[in-house]
Every structure is written in structure tokens, then in C-alpha cells.
Amino acid sequence: MLTLLRCRLLNHAYQDLADREIQLDMRSIVSHYVPDAVEFLAALQAHGAVVSGRAALSLFLRDNSLLDKDLEVCVSWGGEEPLHKYVLSSLPVVEVLGPDKIDGICQDSDEGLPSRYTKTFKVLGRRTRYIRVVGCSYASPLGAVNATRHTALMCFFTPSLMGCAYPYLTLRRLALLRPSGAMQWGWHPDSFYEKMQKSDLFNRGFRFSYTASDFVTPPVPPIDVAWDGRPRRPCLRSLFVCGCNVRYWGDRACLMAVLDRSQAWKTLLMTLDEGRGAIFHPWELSGPHVGGWDDGCDRVRNERDDLHVEMGTWDCLMGEAQMFQRPIVFHVAPSFPGDDRVYAPPHDAQHRDAEGDPARAVKKDR
């Protein structure tokens, strides 16, 4: 069955138009903070950084009213100094400190959240604007995005890469809170900046909860037990994929999007053959298990040395990192010459056989 989504995936003219519109939106948002948006975005990509926070959320929701005084930029550890030098040398800014600008290195006690640092620069001009450079100890700048205290701000973009965590929830202005163990006991409260962000989003219609079941109409999927004996949160497979726009990734355990094919992001995507692709977790590349827990393998089947994973089995509601040591192969839309883009795996019945085998669905669509 040829759906509207499939038509869009196969239509070159539609994709080119969408690319142009998204590029214009990116430049419009960034120009709210800096004089030359094109040069600034190119510099961020050259330094391996991404725009995140309210600016990325505004792009995802197409809502410029979400823009505030801060432009948040995330960079990996080791890339902060070159980026700081660029900002100071190429932009009319001064480095500032203040009560609402918590700078320096912050060691989070939760092992699932990386060490973070921030530096704040004030943009000189008629309007008061700030550039906040946020970094973390992971090899990917998405590690800093991952450390956000709630899922509403788990968004990011560069000129050729963009994503949103939990798009189903975010599009409906819903967000999951992610407290660390220390925060639950009151030892590590949110910073003033994070509290201010959450309060403002709440006033703009966002709802927050510690459990996704508050956002789900009953019956709620049952909770089963993982390999280590700990109960897993309900897996809500339909919440992870935004069917209206395949350019966004579903949760932070995988990137399902039109991935950037430049050298800087080369490790994120490995094309296997026509119609299939493999995605690596960027935080997996930096070493051992980052934090969180989940087996996530109850429906993983090994077939012809490829891992076929059904998306709905992943327990990622609160953002625990998945640590597979092999590439995860997803079903993707039929590709055309020169196209190595990976699309979200389908979850509707028309792409599955009667037995619900995702591996057979891949063969049929190919």
C-alpha cells in the first residue's frame, strides 16, 4: 500500500523543498541570536557542536514564541576550547558570569548523566542575548543533550543533522522528568537555569511527569521483568516514532533520521546495502556502559549475521542508554541511487506479515 509518507520518501522534489524550508527555519532561529547565522552554523558543524535547548525545540515545534535570551550549544569534551576561541574571536561577545548563569564543571552523581560544563557569552548589541556553550565528557555532543533533566529539551540541530527525543510526547507538549538518585533525596537540586526553563515551558502548555503512564490512555502495557530481576517500565512503541516527519529520531537510544553524511558524523551511519542501514549509538563509541539498565533483547533475532530489532522492545522511557556491541539493522524505505538515508522502522500492520516478524517485513519490502 502506497501511503502518503511513502510517497514523500520517494519524491525528490518534496525532499528538496523540505530541505530548503528547514534550512530557512534554522537560519531564522539562529539569526535571533547572532548576526550571521550561516557562518555560525557552519562553524558549529566544523567544531562538532549542535544547537540544542529552546532553539531546537522551537524548530521542532515550529513555534518561535519558545525562543528566549539563551542560545544553547552542545559540544563534546575536548572541543570546548576551539569553540570558545571561535566565539570570542568571531562574534561580538564577552564572557560573563551571573546568578542565573551557572558556569564551570558540574559532576552529576547519577552515573547515567555525564560531567558537564558551561560557559556563557553575552552578545553585544541592542538586544540582550546569551550564547551558552554546554559540554560533556562523551565523544559526541549529543551526550550533553542526553543529560537534560527532562525530555522536552532533548532536541538538537546542525545544518545537516536534526533530531528530537520522544517526538510523540514533545509534539503534544508532554515531557518526562529524569531525576537522578541524588536529586530524589534532595542532595542535588536542579540549577536555577533548569528550574527557570521548566517553569517557563509549564506556563507555555507543557505537562511534566515522572512516568509515561500519566500520558497514556488505558489500558497501559504490562510491566515485565528484565534479565537482572528489576521491573521494566512499560514500553510504548507508538510513542517513539513521529510518522509525520521522518527527519526526527525517536529516542536517544537510536538515531532514526536523515543523518548527516559529512566526515564529522561518519561513525553514526554505516550503509550495508540498498534498503537497509546500520546505526551506532554515538555515546557507545566512547567506551563502557554509560548508565541505566535494560536487556532490550527479548525480540532480537540473529538472521544472516544481522541483528533485527523490533523497536517496541526497547525500554527507553526515561532515557537509559542501550549498549549493543553490534550494529542494529533497521528496516528502511527503498533507497534510490546515491541515497544512504535511514528512515524510521514502520510499526503499522501493513509492513508486517501475519506472524509479526520484522525481519520478513524487510525482505518483502525489498
Steps between C-alpha positions, in 0.01 A plus 500: 500500500647834393445739787548876503811454711649254250423740213688774679796273561526419130433851369825688430322832445319474832820418686689788338219741593496370857878540523481862385219583742682342793823683413310831495342420837841419649652825376201701620530356850877544527486854359289585806826479698796561266561737205600237240300179543653321199859552617412408858329173403792406276743568784298285741510211256873546449556487878272199547231690693121504483232757581274368774259616769227753432625588152484137384161453668374807316614350169334166575167653606516782242430744784723807517331615821712240681820692427652670801821689570728196498634312200623167633781324314618150597851375434697193605789508745815619326312711247411776744823699477500537117133596515561755775783655297278522194215665691731755662691580181221498242194629686433826688482331842647521848525213747273553800408343831183561693254353749291344224802395292642197679842452343783259567520122528213311660545137606158333502466219750273294276722275289258538210573874476844616387723763653396832351649844472356826370635834390278798433570780251298819474435618145562874476227699330164663552339179624622303798590154372722224638681202347534211745762241403415172675738206487534151638756223531359290215649477154179634346338841567171312528621384840428848632153490343451165667576652842197729490287465811181451300421376152341821367842653431660187353511659156794601280594610150790588272476608135473135394393310813197547721308301755251499784476253786157346552333689213157354578511652847672825402258578217222477760696717744555213740830434677648233725703617799831324549616542861826343610515290815663786687235746385226272630653532849542874471880496481531637148221745414454636153695811416318830491526503121337157464222590742434818305484307172256244639280767657480696176416189295231413753349847452503438123287188523752222567404223741765318702492161665739246651322216322378463143190317619352837598492590130352174374136408464430164671556216466867557579740236363603251769831529684721195470833416663844549345786250514635649824167457679410869502157598365507680166286800427218452250626515144280728293612422148270753334651785701846467350432579134367819349326384183439850369866582452765234455782747558481462875637224719278317740694458824856556608589132476499523121512763231227455242527793264660636190845481650777734407742338256795731561832379639425625851201268539632211294495256794126542549395330180622196312309404188482125446319474167198638320200523726680439827733687729668470838512764772748523786426678825735801519544464878585132456814591310659666804537182705313294757139498609398858569217440743150369531392140448301290260538175316305621196564169329185296550409533132845523349558229242827414333448436132778493239736663750275808525321621811134571431353691792136583547491858618218441745709279727738773612455633849602860446220698662725677748799506268722212611779440249488182295836330456498256210846396387386437143333727248122497516336445163169675436247474223528809283310637205614387153799710412592651168846550342728707717261495795622348827243653731349295777132531580293400799393135514126463433273389780172457316366160407523551126880471515495175698399150416240302689759373748624851579855423391686829425778311323254358246347843455841628394526230237152568365549873462831445330 
